[in-house]
Amino acid sequence: MEFVTIGEKLKSSAEECNVYILFDSEPSTDQRSSIAAGVPECLSETVEWSGQLLHLDGGLGFRPLMRKAYKTTAAFDVAFAAVLARMDKRCPIALVVNDEGKGTVPTAKKLAEALTARALPRLQAQALAHPAEANAWLATTIGTSFNRGRLDPSLFAALAATLEACAAGAERNTLARLLTVYLDLASRAPGTAPGGAHSPGFRLALLLAEPALDAQAIAGAAPSVEGPEVAMVNRAAVWRLTAGSTTTEERAATARALAESPSLRHHRATDKDSIPAALSGVADGFLFPFSRERTPEDIAAASQLLDAAVLFDEAPDNALVNQLCCLVATGRSAEAAARADAVQPDGARAPLLHVFAAAAYVAADRVADALTQLQLAEKRGVDVGREARNPALRALHENAETAHLVRR
């Protein structure tokens, strides 16, 4: 059976070119060496293996080297087809995808059969053995090949299984595209519904990708997410929480729903894929608006987001600081003091957090607690006189009768 090629002919406008070649099985060391030796110079800037997947990239030098060697894109197409044929003899190929190509082999009528019989099972196996961004990109590219008309349920089932298998290794933006492609395919497959028999994590990721967010459904699905899928759900959540189309109310409600999952609530993620960091970043846009004055509505919006952010263990210090500020600014002094109690600033937290905890205690008339926090702040090198912007807090700090309680 011939292998599937998506992007068979190079676009005449192509300046760069990435080609992914998925083999039936993982080539041996000798096969890899032989295959790599036959790669055209214009595609040899990157020759990278991952299991049974080979990635070729010509970089910025692709077009001049391609023109020098082949003159025209048509001549390159013929030459590269011969290269692929030789590779296929050394180790059978299941799938080739050229990101700067057009057209498919086989054509539309036989493409679905060829994919389901060979390419998609191989890609699923590759994704499970070697989770990586490239797998998700390949699965998404295959999915977009069926971007119009009704979809046969059996083909959708094969595509859906492949998209799920590849989701774990996807970075945030590729994951978002993968989920969007899945929802589009599902909408055109009669008798199917998004989610199906997928894993809890993938079902939750699909809920986060739906155009209309359903916080109740998300809260119901979140507790079931465990293990390696937690990181994938975090990436999907961060993408949706930071999307421009998502409203403040949707962000806050979605985050509260996700916090129903102990695994998500306690997950230690990088800032890039951290739910509380994402919420805090959006809140900063309200607290520090560009080229205009901050309004009470801004503070209220930021407060909603920060109240949700601090439900997660990994809430950054600036989220805690800003939440205390918002609580005090909106007259929720008892909540501010309770939050300061819960935070328990110590050496693991930012020194400035002591100052804002003190401001919360001042607002709640807990003077002794406020003085303790100021003392801790100064012990850790904070210039309290400069940082204590709250008038009541500044007055407390400067009061001659209590100043001796604060270590100078």
C-alpha positions in Angstrom: 0.0 0.0 0.0 1.4 3.4 -0.9 2.1 5.8 1.9 -0.1 8.9 2.5 1.4 12.3 1.5 -0.2 15.5 2.7 1.3 18.5 0.8 2.5 16.5 -2.1 3.6 19.5 -4.2 5.6 22.4 -2.9 3.9 25.8 -3.1 5.7 28.1 -5.5 5.8 30.8 -2.8 7.5 28.6 -0.2 10.4 30.3 1.5 11.0 27.6 4.1 10.0 24.0 4.3 9.3 21.5 7.1 8.7 17.9 6.3 7.7 15.2 8.7 8.1 11.5 7.7 6.4 8.8 9.8 7.7 5.3 9.3 5.8 2.1 9.9 8.2 1.2 12.7 11.2 2.7 14.4 14.2 2.5 11.9 17.4 0.8 13.1 20.6 2.8 13.5 21.8 1.6 10.1 18.5 2.5 8.4 18.6 6.0 10.0 22.1 6.6 8.8 21.2 5.5 5.3 18.0 7.6 5.2 19.7 10.7 6.6 22.4 10.4 4.0 19.8 10.8 1.2 18.2 14.0 2.5 18.5 16.8 0.0 20.9 19.6 1.0 18.1 22.2 1.0 16.2 20.2 3.8 19.3 19.2 5.8 19.5 22.1 8.3 17.5 20.0 10.7 17.5 16.2 10.5 15.9 15.1 13.7 14.6 11.7 14.8 12.0 10.9 17.4 11.1 7.2 17.5 9.6 6.4 14.1 9.2 10.1 13.1 11.8 12.0 11.1 11.7 15.8 10.9 13.4 17.7 8.0 13.8 21.4 8.0 15.6 23.6 5.5 15.5 26.8 7.6 16.0 30.1 5.9 18.4 28.6 3.4 15.8 26.3 1.9 14.6 28.5 -1.0 18.1 29.6 -2.3 19.5 26.0 -2.0 16.4 24.5 -3.6 16.6 27.0 -6.5 20.3 26.3 -6.9 19.8 22.6 -7.1 16.4 22.2 -8.8 15.6 25.6 -10.4 11.9 25.1 -10.1 9.5 23.8 -7.5 8.2 21.2 -10.0 11.7 19.8 -10.4 12.1 19.7 -6.7 8.8 17.8 -6.4 10.0 15.1 -8.8 13.4 14.8 -7.1 11.9 14.7 -3.6 9.4 12.0 -4.6 12.4 9.9 -5.7 14.1 10.6 -2.3 11.0 9.4 -0.5 10.7 6.3 -2.7 14.3 5.4 -1.7 13.5 6.0 2.0 10.4 3.8 1.7 12.5 0.9 0.4 14.9 1.2 3.3 12.1 1.4 5.9 8.4 1.5 4.9 6.8 4.9 5.2 3.3 5.4 6.6 2.9 9.2 6.3 4.6 12.3 4.8 3.5 15.8 5.7 4.9 18.9 4.1 3.8 22.1 5.8 4.5 24.1 2.6 2.9 21.7 0.2 -0.5 21.3 -1.4 -2.5 18.3 -2.5 -2.6 14.7 -1.2 -1.7 11.2 -2.3 -4.0 9.3 -2.5 -6.7 11.8 -3.5 -9.8 12.5 -1.4 -11.8 9.3 -2.1 -9.0 6.9 -1.0 -7.4 9.2 1.5 -9.7 8.3 4.4 -9.1 4.5 3.8 -5.4 4.9 3.6 -5.2 7.0 6.8 -7.4 4.7 8.9 -5.7 1.5 7.6 -2.1 2.6 8.2 -1.1 6.2 9.0 -3.3 6.9 11.9 -2.6 3.7 13.9 1.2 4.4 13.4 0.8 8.0 14.5 -1.1 6.9 17.6 1.7 4.5 18.5 4.3 7.1 17.9 2.5 9.6 20.2 2.1 7.1 23.0 5.7 6.1 22.9 7.2 9.5 22.2 4.9 12.4 23.3 5.9 15.5 21.4 4.7 18.7 19.8 5.3 17.3 16.3 2.8 14.5 16.8 0.1 17.0 17.7 1.0 19.2 14.7 0.7 16.1 12.4 -2.6 15.0 13.8 -4.0 18.5 13.5 -2.8 18.8 9.9 -4.4 15.5 9.1 -7.7 16.7 10.7 -7.8 19.9 8.7 -7.6 17.8 5.5 -11.2 17.0 6.2 -12.4 20.5 6.8 -15.7 20.4 4.8 -18.7 18.3 4.3 -20.1 15.3 6.3 -17.7 13.0 7.9 -18.0 9.2 8.0 -18.4 8.1 11.7 -15.7 5.5 11.4 -13.2 8.0 10.0 -14.2 10.5 12.7 -13.5 7.8 15.4 -10.1 7.1 14.0 -9.2 10.8 13.7 -10.6 11.4 17.3 -8.5 8.6 18.8 -5.4 10.0 17.0 -6.0 13.6 18.2 -6.5 12.4 21.8 -3.3 10.3 21.7 -1.3 13.3 20.4 -2.7 15.9 22.8 -0.5 15.0 25.7 2.7 16.2 24.0 1.1 19.4 22.5 2.2 22.9 23.6 -0.5 25.3 24.5 -1.3 26.9 21.1 -1.0 23.6 19.2 -3.2 22.0 21.8 -5.8 24.7 21.3 -5.8 24.2 17.6 -6.0 20.4 18.0 -9.1 20.7 20.3 -10.7 23.2 17.9 -10.1 20.8 14.9 -11.7 18.0 17.0 -14.8 20.0 17.7 -15.2 20.9 14.0 -14.8 17.3 13.0 -17.3 16.2 15.6 -19.9 18.7 14.4 -19.8 17.1 10.9 -19.9 13.5 12.0 -23.5 12.3 12.3 -24.4 10.6 15.6 -21.3 11.7 17.4 -20.9 14.1 20.4 -17.7 15.8 21.6 -16.0 13.8 24.3 -17.3 10.4 23.4 -15.4 7.6 25.1 -12.3 9.6 25.7 -10.2 9.9 28.9 -11.4 12.3 31.6 -8.6 14.8 30.8 -9.3 15.0 27.1 -13.0 15.4 27.8 -12.3 18.3 30.1 -9.9 19.8 27.6 -12.7 19.7 25.0 -15.1 21.4 27.4 -12.5 24.2 27.8 -12.4 24.5 24.0 -16.2 24.8 23.5 -17.3 28.2 22.3 -19.7 28.6 25.2 -18.0 27.7 28.5 -20.1 25.5 30.8 -18.7 26.0 34.3 -21.1 23.4 35.8 -20.0 20.7 33.3 -16.3 21.7 33.9 -16.8 21.4 37.7 -18.3 18.0 37.2 -15.5 16.7 35.0 -12.5 18.3 36.8 -12.3 15.9 39.8 -11.7 12.9 37.6 -8.5 14.3 36.0 -5.4 12.7 37.4 -1.8 11.8 36.5 -0.1 12.9 33.3 -3.3 14.5 31.9 -3.2 17.2 34.5 -0.5 19.1 32.7 -2.3 18.9 29.4 -5.5 20.2 31.0 -3.5 23.1 32.6 -2.3 24.1 29.1 -5.8 24.0 27.7 -7.1 26.0 30.7 -4.4 28.7 30.4 -5.1 29.1 26.7 -8.8 29.5 27.4 -8.4 31.8 30.4 -6.2 34.1 28.5 -8.1 34.1 25.3 -9.4 37.6 24.3 -12.9 36.2 23.7 -13.3 34.9 27.3 -15.1 37.3 29.6 -14.0 38.1 33.2 -17.0 36.3 34.6 -16.3 33.2 32.4 -12.6 33.2 33.5 -13.5 33.4 37.2 -16.3 30.8 37.0 -14.1 28.4 34.9 -11.2 28.7 37.3 -13.4 28.0 40.3 -14.8 25.0 38.5 -11.3 23.7 37.7 -10.4 24.2 41.4 -12.9 21.4 42.2 -10.1 19.0 41.1 -7.5 18.4 43.9 -5.0 17.3 41.2 -5.4 20.6 39.3 -5.6 22.7 42.5 -2.3 21.3 43.8 -0.5 21.0 40.4 2.9 22.5 40.2 3.3 24.1 36.8 5.6 26.5 35.1 4.3 30.1 35.0 3.7 29.6 31.3 1.1 26.9 32.0 -0.1 27.9 35.4 -3.8 28.6 35.9 -3.3 31.1 38.8 -0.4 32.9 37.0 -2.7 33.3 34.0 -5.5 34.7 36.0 -3.1 37.0 37.8 -1.7 38.3 34.6 -5.2 39.1 33.3 -6.0 40.9 36.6 -2.8 43.0 36.2 -4.4 44.4 33.0 -7.3 45.8 35.1 -5.1 46.9 38.0 -2.6 48.7 35.9 -4.5 49.9 32.8 -2.5 51.4 30.0 -3.0 55.1 29.2 -6.1 55.6 31.4 -7.1 55.8 35.1 -8.1 52.7 37.0 -11.8 52.6 37.8 -13.9 50.8 40.5 -15.1 48.4 37.8 -11.4 47.5 37.1 -10.8 46.7 40.7 -14.0 44.6 40.9 -13.0 42.7 37.8 -9.5 42.1 39.1 -10.9 41.0 42.4 -13.0 38.3 40.7 -10.0 36.9 38.9 -7.7 37.0 42.0 -10.3 35.4 44.2 -10.2 32.5 41.8 -6.4 32.5 41.4 -5.7 32.0 45.1 -7.7 28.8 45.2 -4.7 27.2 43.6 -1.6 26.2 45.5 0.7 27.8 43.0 -0.8 31.3 43.1 2.1 33.7 42.6 3.0 36.2 45.3 1.8 39.1 43.2 -1.6 37.5 43.0 -1.8 37.2 46.8 -0.6 40.8 47.2 -3.1 42.2 44.6 -5.9 40.2 46.1 -5.3 41.7 49.5 -5.2 45.2 47.9 -8.5 44.5 46.1 -10.2 43.2 49.2 -9.1 46.3 51.2 -10.0 48.7 48.3 -13.5 47.2 48.0 -14.2 47.4 51.8 -14.0 43.7 52.4 -11.7 44.1 55.4 -12.8 41.0 57.3 -12.1 38.9 54.2 -8.7 40.6 53.7 -7.7 39.8 57.3 -8.9 36.2 56.9 -6.9 35.9 53.7 -3.8 37.3 55.4 -4.3 34.7 58.1 -4.5 31.9 55.5 -1.4 33.1 53.6 0.8 33.1 56.7 3.7 35.0 55.0 7.1 33.5 55.8 10.5 33.2 54.4 9.2 31.3 51.4 7.0 34.2 50.3 7.9 37.6 48.9 9.0 40.1 51.7 6.5 42.7 50.4 3.6 40.3 51.3 4.2 41.2 54.9 3.4 44.8 54.2 0.2 44.0 52.4 -0.9 41.6 55.1 -0.3 44.4 57.6 -2.6 46.7 55.5 -5.3 44.0 55.6 -5.0 43.8 59.4 -5.1 47.6 59.8 -8.3 47.6 57.7 -9.8 45.1 60.1 -8.5 47.0 63.2 -6.1 44.2 64.1 -3.3 46.5 65.1 -1.1 44.0 66.9 -1.1 41.6 63.9 -0.3 44.5 61.6 2.7 45.6 63.7 4.0 42.0 63.7 3.9 41.9 59.9 5.7 45.2 59.7 8.4 43.9 62.0 8.8 40.8 59.9 9.0 43.0 56.7 11.7 45.1 58.1 13.6 42.1 59.4 13.6 40.9 55.7 15.0 44.2 54.4 11.8 45.9 53.3 11.8 49.8 53.5 8.4 49.9 55.2 8.3 53.7 55.2 8.5 53.7 51.4 6.3 50.7 50.7 3.4 51.4 53.2 1.2 53.4 50.8 -2.0 52.8 52.8 -2.4 56.0 54.9 -3.6 54.1 58.0 -0.7 51.7 57.7 1.8 54.6 57.2 0.4 56.4 60.3 0.7 53.2 62.3 4.3 52.8 61.2 5.2 56.4 62.0 3.3 56.6 65.3 5.8 57.4 68.0 4.0 55.4 70.7 4.3 52.1 68.7 7.4 52.7 66.6 9.5 50.9 69.2 7.7 47.7 68.3 9.1 47.7 64.8 12.8 46.7 64.6 14.8 49.4 62.8 
